[in-house]
């Protein structure tokens, strides 16, 4: 029996790719999830980690986002 891992192709900018590589290398999601590093903008990742990864990326975006408020006067 052959174990075939299902994956998803991810396209991102270089900064996001470095973040994803860091998460993978440090086991920040509990396991390695990058199946293959294809080029400077594409990764092939495990499909089963997608929801956890999306939550982690959303948390990062929330932390680095600043609310836009209108100036008074």
HUDATA-V926255 format. One record per residue. RES is the residue in one small letter. SS is DSSP state (@ for helix, = for strand, . for the rest). PSI is psi in whole degrees, -180 to 180 (NA if undefined). Layout:
[[RES/SS/PSI] [RES/SS/PSI]]
//
This chain:
[[x/./135] [x/./132] [x/./109] [x/./124] [x/./127] [x/./139] [x/=/171] [x/=/138] [x/=/127] [x/=/129] [x/=/130] [x/./169] [x/./172] [x/@/-36] [x/@/-45] [x/@/-38] [x/@/-43] [x/@/-38] [x/@/-45] [x/@/-41] [x/@/-40] [x/@/-46] [x/@/-41] [x/@/-47] [x/@/-30] [x/./6] [x/./34] [x/./-22] [x/./12] [x/./-12] [x/./167] [x/./140] [x/./-12] [x/=/119] [x/=/-45] [x/=/137] [x/=/108] [x/=/-50] [x/=/-167] [x/./-15] [x/./0] [x/=/137] [x/=/150] [x/=/116] [x/=/161] [x/=/132] [x/@/-33] [x/@/-10] [x/@/-3] [x/@/-47] [x/@/-44] [x/@/-42] [x/@/-43] [x/@/-41] [x/@/-43] [x/@/-43] [x/@/-42] [x/@/-42] [x/@/-43] [x/@/-47] [x/@/-37] [x/@/-38] [x/@/-30] [x/@/1] [x/./144] [x/./134] [x/./142] [x/./121] [x/./150] [x/./141] [x/./139] [x/./146] [x/./NA]]
//
